[in-house]
Amino acid sequence: MSDNSDLTARRIVVTRPENQSASLIEALRQRGAVPIRFPVIRIEPLPDVPGLEEALCKLRSYNWAIFTSVNGVKIFWEWLGRLNMSHHTLLELDVAAIGPAMADELRALGVSPVFVLNPLNLPGAPVVSCIGPITAEAAAQAGYLTEVVAETYNVEGLLKALVQFFGKRETA
């Protein structure tokens, strides 16, 4: 029986985008896992989003701005730049972040969220591990059953969830 503080010899498929998987792959290796890089998504801004420019120009008329992904924040900032708008407009709104990584990203850009949704632990049957409930929902919609959902929506949270899951399996 292996020590539950590591992931020795566990083969773990990493589906994160190619340019965002390095830290997770390295952390898995440090815990003894055999990561398999298998990027299934690529994050890129859409070239034309009907209504987006108009919505961004009316940003001051909104009460809330809710950010659900670090990638979304980066693309949002790019759009602000394209429109020669300042992120300072966000300071006039209530800003929410889904998960601590999102909140950290916003703070690094000078925006402090007034609300950070605490991660949820969505249970599921063994098959797939997800970094958060949104990813778990996408997996469910694709027909996969989720075995692990991180309680904290970041790489460390996912690693902790994997270690806990395999530790419980080893002692069961």
N, C-alpha and C positions, 0 to 999 in steps of 0.2 A: 504494500500500500504506500502510495506516495504522500509526502508532506502536503497538507492542503494549502500551504502558503505559496505553492508554485503551480505551474501548469506543465510540468515535465512531460515531454513526449506527446502532448495534446496537439493534434493537427487542427489549426484554426484558420478558416478561410476569412480573409480580410477583403470586404467588398467596397471599402471607402474609395473615393476618387484617387487616382494615381498620385496626384500632387498633395494629398492629405493623409496618406497612409503610413508614412515613414515613422512617425513617433509611436504609433500603435504597434507596428511591426517590430520595432526595436524593443519596446516594453514587453511584448510577448516573448521575444527571444530571451530577454533578461530573466524571465520567469520560467524558462525552459521549454516553452512551446515551440512548435514548428509552424510558423505562419505561412500561409499560402496566399500570395497576392492575387486577387481576382477582382479588379475594379469593375463594377457593373453600372456605375453612373459617372457622368462627367458634368460638372457644374459650369455653366456659362450663361451669360445674360442673353435674353432674347433680343434680337435686333430691333424688333418693333412690337411694342405692347400697346394696342389700342386703349386709349383712355388714361394711360399711366402719366404721360406728360401733364395732362390737364389735372389729374388728381394731385400730382406733386406740386403743381403751381397753386393749388388750393389747400396746401398742407395746413396752413394756419386756421382753416375753418374746421379742422378735426379736433376732437377731444383727446383721442388716444392714437398712438402709433405702437403697434405690437410687432415685435421682431421674433421670428421663429427659428432662424438659423443664422449661423455666423456667415455662411455664404450669402444669405439674403441681405445681411447688413452690408457686406462688401459691395454687392451689386447696387443696393440702394444708394450708397455713397457715390458710386460711379455715375448713377443717374443724376444725383444732385450736381455733380461736377459738370456733366453734359449740359445741364440747364443753367449753369452759373449760379446755383443756389447754395446757400450756406447751411450747414447742419445746425446752426444756431436757431433755426426755425423750430427744430425739435425741442429746444429748451422751453418753448411756450406750450408744449403739449405734455400730457402724461404719457410716459413711455413704459412699456412692459417688455419683459424678456422671458422667453421660454427656456429655462435652464441657466445654470451658473456660467457656462462658457459663453453664452450669448450676452449675459449681463457684463462679464469681463470685457468682451469685445466692445460693447457700447461704451463702457467706462474708459477704455483705452482711446476711444475716439472723442471723449469729452462729454458724453451724454450719460447721466446717471438714471437708470430705470427706477421708477417709483414702485414698481411691482415686478418681482421675479417669481415665476411659477416654480414651486418646488417639484423636483422630479417625482414621477409616479412609478411605482413598481407594478407593472401589469403582468400578471402571471400568465403562463402559457404552457403548452405541452412541449416536450423535448424535440428540438430540431434546429432552431435558429437562435442566435443571440443578437440583440439590438442595442444600440447606444441610447435609445430613449423610446418613449411611447409613439412618437410620430413615425419613426422607422419601423417599429413593431406593427403599427397599423398598415403601413405600406406593405410589409411582408405578409400580413394577413390578407390584404387585398390581392396579393399575388399568389395566394394559396398556401403559404408557409405557416407552420405552427411555431410560435416563439418559445424558446426554452429559457432564455435569460433576457431581462430588460434591465439596463443599468439604472440605479437609483439616482445617480448624478450623471447628467448628460455630457460627459466628456470621456476622453480616453482612460483616465484613471478610474472613473466610475465604472466603465465597461470592464476593465481589468479586475477591479474589486468584485464585481458581480460574477465574473467567470471563475475567479478563485473560490468564492463562496459556493457557487453551484457545484463545481467539481469536488470541493471539500466535502460537501454534504453527500454527494454520490459515493465517494470513497468510503465514508463511514456508514452508509446505509446498508 
